[in-house]
Amino acid sequence: AQSPTGTSCSRPSSLIERTMLTRAVRSTATAAMRGSVRRSVPVVGARSYHDTIIDHYENPRNVGSLDKNAEDVGTGLVGAPACGDVMKLQIKVDENGMITESKFKTFGCGSAIASSSVATEWIEGKSIDEVLTIKNKDIAGFLKLPPVKLHCSMLAEDAIKAAVKDYKQKNNIEADDHDGHDHSHSHSHA
């Protein structure tokens, strides 16, 4: 099936599957509002996700926000127009350039949420330069993302780089962006 944005997605084919998914989504939304998200989405079809994805989706780490105006906070906001996922990742950096805290908010699928959660765990305790070595393939490999979900780990890598860039700009630190890869995802081609 094709989504309105042209990306492929799995859609329930029967009324029973659609009803089950609707109930599961409502149940998950209610649990999220209570602050306790748990797995309530039934497995539909033959596709299944690895336990690490499910764990980080059901129990996401470091959800929240930091003060985006604070000098010691860098904010990365990235999105993938093709699928509609949006990821905000924030880092709090100490005077030695070490990340002491990280938070995220992600609007997207379970794989995007899991990628964000893993990214925040991996960057805490590392220097702002060291985290730039974290690549999407590392996150994807750890989560065992299916190929159709690799863009989620790319968003996480881009969000890390954007947060470091924001922190460096706020603190007048020379940005070291020599990898030749464009991480912005927000280009308009006129």
Phi and psi in degrees as a GROMACS rama.xvg file:
@    title "Ramachandran Plot"
@    xaxis  label "Phi"
@    yaxis  label "Psi"
@TYPE xy
-112.517  137.177  GLN-2
-81.0844  168.759  SER-3
-58.8027  -23.3543  PRO-4
-90.0541  -0.565999  THR-5
93.3798  1.52845  GLY-6
-90.6875  153.641  THR-7
-81.9672  144.691  SER-8
-150.299  160.792  CYS-9
-88.9872  126.323  SER-10
-118.514  140.204  ARG-11
-65.9779  138.685  PRO-12
-95.2812  -22.3768  SER-13
-111.447  159.949  SER-14
-60.4902  -37.0539  LEU-15
-64.2223  -45.5205  ILE-16
-62.8462  -42.1832  GLU-17
-63.0553  -41.1142  ARG-18
-64.4052  -42.9348  THR-19
-62.2751  -43.2956  MET-20
-66.404  -41.5869  LEU-21
-59.7699  -46.004  THR-22
-63.27  -40.7283  ARG-23
-65.142  -41.9355  ALA-24
-64.4909  -43.9608  VAL-25
-61.2699  -42.9882  ARG-26
-63.3732  -42.4986  SER-27
-65.5565  -42.523  THR-28
-62.5499  -41.8525  ALA-29
-63.3435  -43.7819  THR-30
-63.6213  -39.1855  ALA-31
-64.0244  -39.1331  ALA-32
-66.0805  -30.2243  MET-33
-80.9754  -10.3366  ARG-34
90.898  7.19603  GLY-35
-129.398  94.8789  SER-36
-87.375  131.165  VAL-37
-135.27  162.709  ARG-38
-70.4737  116.246  ARG-39
-134.28  5.97589  SER-40
-88.5336  123.353  VAL-41
-71.0627  152.478  PRO-42
-78.5431  120.578  VAL-43
-113.004  126.29  VAL-44
81.2658  -167.811  GLY-45
-88.4676  -16.0429  ALA-46
-72.6609  133.696  ARG-47
-137.825  159.206  SER-48
-108.762  154.027  TYR-49
-66.7809  154.108  HIS-50
-58.2065  -32.519  ASP-51
-67.1073  -36.9261  THR-52
-65.0201  -47.6078  ILE-53
-61.2754  -42.4844  ILE-54
-61.0601  -47.4525  ASP-55
-73.2391  -23.3403  HIS-56
-77.3234  -45.4743  TYR-57
-73.6201  -32.209  GLU-58
-129.441  63.7013  ASN-59
-64.2574  139.293  PRO-60
-95.0692  144.802  ARG-61
63.1423  37.1861  ASN-62
-75.7186  136.404  VAL-63
144.419  -163.566  GLY-64
-138.029  153.163  SER-65
-111.912  168.895  LEU-66
-71.5821  105.807  ASP-67
-64.1013  -18.1681  LYS-68
-89.426  -9.49667  ASN-69
-68.1892  140.719  ALA-70
-63.7467  -29.4147  GLU-71
-91.6834  11.9942  ASP-72
-117.751  131.311  VAL-73
-111.893  137.208  GLY-74
-120.766  129.033  THR-75
-115.875  123.429  GLY-76
-122.491  114.785  LEU-77
-132.326  157.126  VAL-78
-148.266  159.441  GLY-79
-119.264  98.9237  ALA-80
-55.8653  -31.6175  PRO-81
-63.1451  -32.6526  ALA-82
-117.202  -11.8497  CYS-83
88.0618  1.18494  GLY-84
-71.147  137.865  ASP-85
-131.251  133.048  VAL-86
-129.496  127.94  MET-87
-114.554  123.114  LYS-88
-125.839  131.399  LEU-89
-123.658  145.671  GLN-90
-125.519  144.127  ILE-91
-111.932  126.003  LYS-92
-117.641  134.629  VAL-93
-84.7787  -179.466  ASP-94
-65.9439  -14.7773  GLU-95
-97.3868  6.28619  ASN-96
80.3543  17.9791  GLY-97
-99.6752  138.916  MET-98
-80.5527  117.943  ILE-99
-99.5375  -19.7026  THR-100
-155.126  147.838  GLU-101
-143.997  146.609  SER-102
-138.54  156.026  LYS-103
-144.566  156.355  PHE-104
-137.67  128.881  LYS-105
-131.727  132.338  THR-106
-105.999  107.415  PHE-107
172.347  -165.781  GLY-108
-75.9771  174.969  CYS-109
-60.3386  -35.1078  GLY-110
-68.1746  -34.9449  SER-111
-69.0127  -41.0698  ALA-112
-64.5219  -45.0434  ILE-113
-62.8478  -41.3427  ALA-114
-62.6757  -40.8515  SER-115
-63.6366  -45.0262  SER-116
-61.0636  -47.0489  SER-117
-62.3427  -43.9657  VAL-118
-57.5975  -44.2102  ALA-119
-65.6225  -35.9124  THR-120
-66.1794  -42.0547  GLU-121
-71.3116  -27.4836  TRP-122
-88.416  -23.2931  ILE-123
-64.7818  132.77  GLU-124
88.83  -2.09042  GLY-125
-106.404  161.429  LYS-126
-77.3342  160.856  SER-127
-65.5671  -26.1157  ILE-128
-80.7787  -35.5561  ASP-129
-64.3337  -37.5822  GLU-130
-68.3066  -19.6598  VAL-131
-69.5989  -11.0255  LEU-132
-87.1596  -7.86779  THR-133
-72.6648  124.04  ILE-134
-111.739  154.683  LYS-135
-57.7732  -35.1654  ASN-136
-65.9791  -28.4882  LYS-137
-68.3652  -45.1672  ASP-138
-65.52  -46.3691  ILE-139
-60.8624  -40.8671  ALA-140
-66.4858  -41.0432  GLY-141
-63.4483  -44.226  PHE-142
-81.3555  -13.566  LEU-143
57.6237  50.1517  LYS-144
-66.2566  139.938  LEU-145
-70.0454  154.603  PRO-146
-52.2459  -35.9007  PRO-147
-68.7267  -12.4344  VAL-148
-110.713  10.3599  LYS-149
-62.1989  -27.5779  LEU-150
-61.3139  -24.5098  HIS-151
-66.324  -41.9939  CYS-152
-71.4664  -30.0855  SER-153
-65.0074  -39.3627  MET-154
-61.7379  -41.5769  LEU-155
-62.8768  -44.5538  ALA-156
-60.3197  -45.382  GLU-157
-64.0157  -37.1961  ASP-158
-66.4962  -39.4305  ALA-159
-60.583  -49.018  ILE-160
-63.3704  -39.1923  LYS-161
-67.1189  -38.5001  ALA-162
-66.1614  -42.2425  ALA-163
-64.7038  -43.3019  VAL-164
-60.6752  -43.0505  LYS-165
-63.0355  -44.6542  ASP-166
-60.3505  -46.3622  TYR-167
-63.8963  -39.7114  LYS-168
-63.9157  -43.4495  GLN-169
-61.6537  -31.127  LYS-170
-107.812  15.3877  ASN-171
50.9661  44.4737  ASN-172
-101.832  133.777  ILE-173
-58.0692  124.531  GLU-174
-77.8499  137.056  ALA-175
-112.664  83.1985  ASP-176
-116.053  73.1239  ASP-177
-106.86  16.8623  HIS-178
-84.028  -7.67727  ASP-179
74.3506  4.45494  GLY-180
-101.069  132.677  HIS-181
-88.0828  120.746  ASP-182
-108.492  13.8188  HIS-183
-81.7872  -32.8549  SER-184
56.928  8.56846  HIS-185
-126.622  36.7895  SER-186
-82.1809  145.845  HIS-187
-114.112  128.001  SER-188
-102.053  90.583  HIS-189
